Amino acid sequence: MTGGLEGKRILLGVTGGIAAYKSVYLLRLLRNEGAAVKVVMTEAAREFVTPLTFETLSENKVHTRLFGAEGEPGDESPVEHVDLAKWPDLVIVAPTTANTIAKCAGGAADDLLSTVISAYEGPVVLAPAMNDAMWRNKATQDNLRQLGARGFRVVPPESGDLACGYEAEGRMAEPEKIIEHVKTVCSSDFSKLRVLVSVGGTEEDLDPVRVITNRSSGRMGFALAEAARNRGARVTVVMGRVFVRPPIGVRLIETRTSAEMSEALKKEFVESDVLIMAAAVSDYSVASPSAQKIKGDTWTVELTRTEDILESLGKMKGKRFIIGFALETENIKANTEKKLAKKKCDLIVVNNPLEKGAAFEHETNAVTIYNAEGEVLSTGLKSKHEIADIILQTARTEKAFQKILVEAR
Ligand code: CTP
């Protein structure tokens, strides 16, 4: 039987927890879905399940050691960890112990699995399993938040019977649930799409050294670019001023002012199927920027409205799918309906900056997504990577998007 992971190369990391027995079934499901799987086990994992079980089911040698004795696993290549890090489309660690979570968060590389993860640049899915107190531990939760902000996907543990003999939160999610997450992360359903994403804030010159800008970090836009890339899209990012590193595997065009961003976007839009307008474009620019550095005690500046780039691109829309953003604090529904029509957007993602932990400068966000019929969903507070997945999944269910998917070459 084959399924949605046909041809995908998955590295399954197994760490030392009683839930390691469930990973045997997870491996079976991954193989049934059509994935090629290589397994890396930590030393502690081998206390729970033998490598032979994973070897038989994966039809691949199980990797266990960073440095192996002659004739033992791990002796084949002095840079086995580098070879292993280059191989997969996706890494899953199931179960993930609190220790492995801490190692990933800290960038430690003291055994084969942690070394492979630190040398690997693609998506990682973690399925934690541990005692409930260890799960609630602040250090573990802080580590998970950090990893979420870096793009690691966490499949949260469930409540149920723990090995400790009572019911609580900490049981590894069921393999079927983990597979669902894996499918969203590494599906290639956007492989025919050209996705254009605008990211970050713009700068408007006051004089040769000073600018007007905003606090956009670029995190949300980059998370969207990364999520689209993970689904196989060819992604172009037109970026303004950002405070975080762009994802790998996307084409980057750097711009500074709203006028530069507009020019780049108009050029790229023609060759795109989907536009995600996540940039925080300045609404105003300086009427007459000074050619010399301004001195003196007071300074009055006249601002004029900038071009609404999204509205301009909306006029060139054709069959393209457009996702706009908005920042609203009141009359959200009415304002959003007006914007959807005026800017010819298929979806508008509304940030509410009054919600704690949402919008600018945070690693988390909380958004409500609207289409022409009204509110589609509210996400609640989540990492920007999770929100990016939800936004793309919501777009995927829209009729106009499906039409583009069918027609895209
Ligand atoms: N946008 C744009 N060009 C601008 C301003 C905004 O393309 N000059 C885009 C943004 O990238 C975003 C959307 O338009 O996708 C935001 O629309 P906007 O009308 O600025 O809404 P808000 O920021 O929500 O606020 P307001 O309605 O108060 O202006």
Residues whose N, C-alpha, C, O or C-beta is under 5 A from the ligand:
A	BS01	CTP	M277 A278 A279 A280 V281 S282 D283 T306 E307 D308 I309 L310 G324 F325 A326 L327 E328
